[in-house]
Amino acid sequence: MRVVLGALWMLTTASLAAPAPLRFSVSDSWAMPMVQVEDGQPTQGILYDLMSSLATQVGRPAEFHVLARARIAAAMAHGDIDVRCYVAQAWLDNLSGDYLWSLPLLVQRNVLVSIRNQPVQLARLAPQSIGTVLNYRYPTLDPLFAKGQLRRDDARSEEQVLHKLVAGRFKYAVSNEWIVDRFNQHLPMEQRLHKVAIIEEQSLGCAVRNDPDLPVQQILRTLLRMKMSGEIDDIIQLYTGENAVLLHAPDKN
């Protein structure tokens, strides 16, 4: 009996001593170099390295929840996710709950891509469907969608959108510039996609659930230190071969 009680005491002590995991959301629409998901879990990529390093520096194990993008906000509201990265406040009009935001950490540059190397002006595009990602918002294109000049042809991920473009489903698609560059590496030179217009650039950070059980201020300070020290820029360069993009006004074309 004493042996059993002793074992139970040791298990209880160990469980109390182990820090709770820091739970991150991972969108199933992301692709490399942002993140690679294998067997339902991320294994590499800019965001995987960023979140893993953050958890290590905070002193907690990282736990990743791969979800459809439309489900992430609800997961955070229900307390199932602690940190959501690679997100802008403008994307979350109806975010419920109490959250604190990090400083901007990365810049997302969305570009219009085509199989033809011919720059275009968005306002002059003929009425047509263009490749987009399900549940993604494109503020610059919203007026063109609203008046019917452009129509969304959604796919579940940015990589799927680019595959549909190569297959001729539409003439143009919208994608993250880094993902386009990565995608092109696997195509013959004559089949590579061309960036024909910059759609928008957005500065993105992380949202942290403001919960007394979370080391919220430590998380935010760590993200600040990672940015200011150049660690995040080094991660970006590791996967893209480029320095971090500086935020500037989008190309009016």
Residue pairs with C-beta under 8 A, 6 or more apart in sequence:
19 59
19 60
19 61
20 60
20 213
21 55
21 60
21 61
21 62
21 63
22 54
22 55
22 58
22 60
22 61
22 62
22 63
22 82
22 83
22 214
22 219
23 63
23 64
23 65
23 80
23 81
23 82
23 83
24 51
24 55
24 62
24 63
24 64
24 65
24 81
24 82
24 83
24 84
24 85
25 65
25 67
25 72
25 75
25 76
25 81
25 83
25 84
25 85
26 35
26 37
26 42
26 47
26 48
26 64
26 65
26 66
26 67
27 66
27 67
27 68
27 69
27 72
27 86
28 37
28 66
28 67
28 68
28 69
28 156
28 157
29 68
29 69
29 133
29 134
29 135
29 136
29 156
29 157
29 158
30 37
30 45
30 47
30 86
30 157
30 158
31 157
31 158
31 159
31 179
31 182
31 183
32 44
32 45
32 179
32 182
32 239
33 45
33 46
33 178
33 179
33 182
33 239
33 240
34 45
34 46
34 47
34 86
34 176
34 178
34 179
35 42
35 44
35 45
35 46
35 47
35 48
36 42
36 43
36 44
36 45
36 48
37 43
37 66
40 66
41 64
41 66
42 48
42 64
42 66
45 239
46 106
46 178
46 235
46 236
46 239
46 240
47 85
47 86
48 64
49 235
49 238
49 239
50 85
50 105
50 226
50 232
50 235
51 62
51 64
51 83
51 85
52 62
53 226
53 231
53 235
54 62
54 83
54 219
54 222
54 223
54 226
55 61
55 62
56 62
57 222
57 225
57 226
58 215
58 218
58 219
58 222
60 215
65 75
65 80
65 81
67 75
68 135
69 134
69 135
69 136
70 134
70 135
72 81
72 84
73 92
73 94
73 95
73 96
75 81
76 84
76 95
76 97
76 99
76 207
76 209
77 95
77 96
77 97
79 209
79 211
81 209
82 208
82 209
82 211
82 214
83 206
83 207
83 208
83 209
83 219
84 206
84 207
85 105
85 204
85 205
85 206
85 207
86 106
86 108
86 204
86 206
87 204
87 205
87 206
87 207
88 202
88 203
88 204
88 205
89 101
89 207
90 139
90 202
91 137
92 207
95 207
97 209
97 210
98 209
98 210
99 207
99 208
99 209
99 210
100 207
100 208
100 210
100 216
100 220
101 205
101 206
101 207
101 208
102 205
102 206
102 207
102 208
102 219
102 220
102 223
102 224
103 205
103 223
103 224
103 227
104 203
104 204
104 205
104 247
105 204
105 205
105 206
105 223
105 226
105 227
105 232
106 203
106 204
106 205
106 232
106 236
106 244
107 201
107 202
107 203
107 204
107 244
107 245
107 246
107 247
108 176
108 201
108 202
108 204
109 176
109 177
109 178
109 198
109 200
109 201
109 245
110 138
110 174
110 175
110 176
110 177
110 198
110 199
110 200
110 201
110 202
111 174
111 175
111 176
111 177
111 180
111 195
111 196
111 197
111 198
111 199
112 120
112 122
112 130
112 172
112 173
112 174
112 195
112 196
112 197
112 198
112 199
113 162
113 165
113 172
113 173
113 174
113 175
113 180
113 193
113 194
113 195
113 196
114 120
114 165
114 171
114 172
114 173
114 193
114 194
114 196
115 165
115 166
115 168
115 171
115 191
115 193
115 194
116 171
116 194
116 196
117 194
117 196
118 194
118 196
119 196
119 197
119 253
120 172
120 196
120 197
120 253
121 197
121 253
122 140
122 141
122 144
122 197
122 199
122 253
123 144
125 144
125 149
125 150
125 172
127 148
127 149
127 150
127 151
128 150
128 151
128 170
128 171
128 172
129 150
129 151
129 152
129 153
129 170
130 150
130 151
130 152
130 153
130 170
130 171
130 172
130 173
130 174
131 153
131 155
131 161
131 162
131 164
131 165
131 169
131 170
131 172
131 173
131 174
131 175
132 138
132 152
132 153
132 154
132 155
132 161
132 173
132 174
133 154
133 155
133 156
133 157
133 158
133 161
133 174
134 154
134 155
134 156
136 174
138 145
138 174
138 199
138 200
139 200
140 199
140 200
140 250
141 150
141 174
141 199
144 150
145 151
145 152
153 164
153 169
153 170
155 161
155 164
158 175
158 176
158 179
159 179
159 183
161 173
161 174
161 175
162 173
162 175
162 179
162 180
162 183
162 193
164 170
164 173
165 172
165 173
165 193
166 187
166 191
166 193
172 196
174 199
175 183
177 195
177 245
178 239
178 240
180 193
180 195
181 240
182 240
183 193
184 192
184 193
187 193
197 251
197 253
198 250
198 251
198 253
199 250
200 250
201 245
201 247
201 248
201 249
201 250
203 247
205 223
206 219
206 223
208 214
208 216
208 219
208 220
209 216
210 216
225 231
226 232
227 233
232 244
233 243
233 244
236 242
236 243
236 244
237 243
237 244
